[in-house]
Amino acid sequence: MDALKQLQNLQIKPVGISSPQEPASPIPTEGPSFKDVLMKNLNEVNQMQQDADKQVEDFVTGRTNNLGEVLSATQKASMAFSMLTQIRNKLQDTYDELKNLRI
């Protein structure tokens, strides 16, 4: 759930909008970029999926007998993928909303 905390802590300032005390800044000056955070989390979810697949394969072929670890890994990968899907859905909804704005 580190990915969710990173996305929640990510502060995005609108481009070109500034408060009287602070000048407009088109590029955030500190912290990782949204792309970097997103790519890191995509890679983590992918790695969890691969680890779960490997553990299922090991269980089926008899290389391991620990069903608890297999179930834990598959559940963890499933939850991470579900969270990623929800993030994608929210981003798509936001994009659609912005696309329909009239200026």
C-alpha positions as CSV (number, residue, x, y, z in Angstrom):
1,M,0.0,0.0,0.0
2,D,3.1,2.2,-0.3
3,A,1.9,3.2,-3.7
4,L,-1.4,4.6,-2.4
5,K,0.4,6.7,0.2
6,Q,2.8,8.1,-2.5
7,L,-0.1,9.0,-4.8
8,Q,-2.0,10.6,-1.9
9,N,1.1,12.7,-0.9
10,L,1.7,13.8,-4.4
11,Q,0.9,17.5,-4.6
12,I,0.0,18.8,-8.0
13,K,-0.3,22.6,-8.5
14,P,-2.4,23.9,-11.4
15,V,-0.2,25.4,-14.1
16,G,-0.6,29.2,-14.5
17,I,-2.7,29.7,-11.4
18,S,-1.0,31.4,-8.5
19,S,-1.9,32.9,-5.2
20,P,-0.9,36.5,-4.4
21,Q,1.9,35.3,-2.2
22,E,3.4,32.7,-4.6
23,P,4.3,33.1,-8.2
24,A,3.0,30.6,-10.8
25,S,5.3,27.7,-11.5
26,P,4.6,25.5,-14.5
27,I,6.9,22.7,-13.2
28,P,6.9,21.4,-9.6
29,T,10.2,22.1,-8.0
30,E,10.4,19.3,-5.5
31,G,9.5,15.7,-5.2
32,P,9.2,13.0,-7.8
33,S,7.2,13.6,-10.9
34,F,3.8,12.0,-11.4
35,K,5.2,9.9,-14.2
36,D,8.0,8.5,-12.0
37,V,5.6,7.6,-9.2
38,L,3.2,6.0,-11.6
39,M,5.9,4.0,-13.5
40,K,7.4,2.8,-10.2
41,N,4.0,1.6,-9.0
42,L,3.3,-0.1,-12.3
43,N,6.5,-2.0,-12.0
44,E,5.8,-3.0,-8.4
45,V,2.4,-4.4,-9.4
46,N,3.9,-6.2,-12.3
47,Q,6.5,-7.7,-10.0
48,M,3.9,-8.9,-7.6
49,Q,2.0,-10.5,-10.4
50,Q,5.1,-12.3,-11.6
51,D,6.0,-13.5,-8.1
52,A,2.5,-14.8,-7.5
53,D,2.6,-16.7,-10.9
54,K,5.9,-18.2,-9.9
55,Q,4.7,-19.3,-6.5
56,V,1.6,-20.9,-8.1
57,E,3.8,-22.7,-10.6
58,D,6.1,-23.9,-7.8
59,F,3.1,-25.2,-5.9
60,V,1.6,-27.0,-8.8
61,T,4.8,-28.6,-9.8
62,G,5.5,-29.7,-6.2
63,R,8.6,-27.5,-5.6
64,T,6.8,-26.0,-2.5
65,N,4.1,-27.3,-0.2
66,N,3.2,-24.0,1.5
67,L,-0.3,-23.2,0.3
68,G,-0.5,-20.2,2.7
69,E,2.4,-18.3,1.0
70,V,0.9,-19.1,-2.4
71,L,-2.6,-17.7,-1.4
72,S,-1.0,-14.7,0.3
73,A,1.0,-13.8,-2.8
74,T,-1.9,-14.2,-5.1
75,Q,-4.2,-12.2,-2.9
76,K,-1.6,-9.4,-2.5
77,A,-1.1,-9.3,-6.3
78,S,-4.9,-9.2,-6.8
79,M,-5.4,-6.3,-4.4
80,A,-2.5,-4.4,-6.0
81,F,-4.0,-4.9,-9.4
82,S,-7.4,-3.8,-8.2
83,M,-6.0,-0.7,-6.7
84,L,-4.2,0.1,-9.9
85,T,-7.4,-0.4,-11.9
86,Q,-9.2,2.0,-9.5
87,I,-6.5,4.6,-10.0
88,R,-6.8,4.2,-13.8
89,N,-10.5,4.7,-13.6
90,K,-10.2,7.8,-11.5
91,L,-7.6,9.3,-13.9
92,Q,-9.9,8.5,-16.9
93,D,-12.8,10.1,-15.2
94,T,-10.7,13.2,-14.4
95,Y,-9.5,13.3,-18.0
96,D,-13.0,13.1,-19.3
97,E,-14.2,15.8,-17.0
98,L,-11.4,18.1,-18.0
99,K,-11.9,17.4,-21.7
100,N,-15.5,18.5,-21.4
101,L,-14.7,21.8,-19.7
102,R,-15.4,24.9,-21.7
103,I,-13.3,27.9,-21.2
